[in-house]
Amino acid sequence: MADSERVKPELTPFARELTRRMKAAGLTQKALALKAGLNETAVRDIRGGRSRHPRHDTIEKLAVALNCPVMALLAPGTADAVSSPAGSAPAPEGRRSHRGDRTLPDPARTSSAGRDVASLPLFDAAVRAPQPLDATKARVRWPVSRLLVNEIAGGDASRLAAVVVRGNAMVPTLADGDIALADIRAQAVTRDGFYLLHHAGGLIARRLTIGADDKTVTVICDNTAFAEPEVVSAQSLTIAGRVVWLGHRV
């Protein structure tokens, strides 16, 4: 069930965005490594696709060096509106930036005093995750529309968490770097669907179907070349949440 790669992977969205931002900032690979306090080999391996799942503290150091939010690297195009520094919580309304007099907006207050935007905890599936998922332990937040929260969670944002999916086990439904929103209160398989499972310290996404006896579950990878369906005891799975929304780049 591990999401290891069987063939040489293509560059991840993270690697491509890292290179794009590095060049835009006029930094060489060596200069970026020095600024981030990292070994140049580590930066080269990430950019070349040899390091598919760098540690979260490595990602944070790169984000700080590039002066951008962590989510801007993990999910390009979705997080540039988040103005808080990499790895930090959103700044309270009215707090002044250390980069000048500009006031940093709070993502939870960007529209109608926060009524239109919810800030969800964001976890990276490749990084060790708390078990069960605990919103207070997320180091990054992700802003989403309240309309979406109303649609998929009855308006209760506290039951949702955003997860950056890693690996190719669920292609074409979910690709490496896609974002899934999960109902983290669903910690048992109560219906067929997509679920996030705790596995080897991190998280993996799988399609689960309940057996006729309600005691077994078939674990399915949508990428049939990755693994064959596996029938397991329902009690052997540690459910992190049921996926209720999928986000893709186009």
Protein Blocks (a to p, Z undefined) as FASTA:
>chain_A
ZZcdfbdcdddfklmmmmmmmmmnopafklmmmmnopafklmmmmmnopambgcfklmmm
mmmmnopafklmmmghilmmpmbdehiacddehiacfkbjbdcddfklmggghlmpccdd
dddfkbccdddddfklpcbdcdddfklmmmmnnopaklpccdddedjklpckbcghiacd
ddfklccdfbgcdddddeehiacdddddddfklpaccdddfblmlpccddddfklpccfb
dcfbdcddZZ
